[in-house]
Amino acid sequence: MIILLWRLLYLEYPEYLEYPEYLEYSEYMEYMELSYLRDFISMFKAKYTDKASQQAKAKFAA
C-alpha cells in the first residue's frame, strides 16, 4: 500500500521526491535529463521574456 502511494506521488510530483530505489538506472537517467531540460527551458524563457519586457518598457517610456 505504501509503495503504491509512493508511486502515485512520484508520478504526480516527481520533482519534490527523491530518487526511488525501485526505478532502474535508465529510467532515473531519463528522469534527470527531462528535469534538466525543463530547468533549461524555464531559464531560457525567463531570460528572453525579461529581455522582451525591458525592450517594451523602453519603447513605451521613449
Secondary structure by P-SEA (a helix, b strand, c coil): caaaaaaaaaaaccccccccccccaaaaaaaaaaaaaaaaaaaaaaaaaaaaaaaaaaaaac
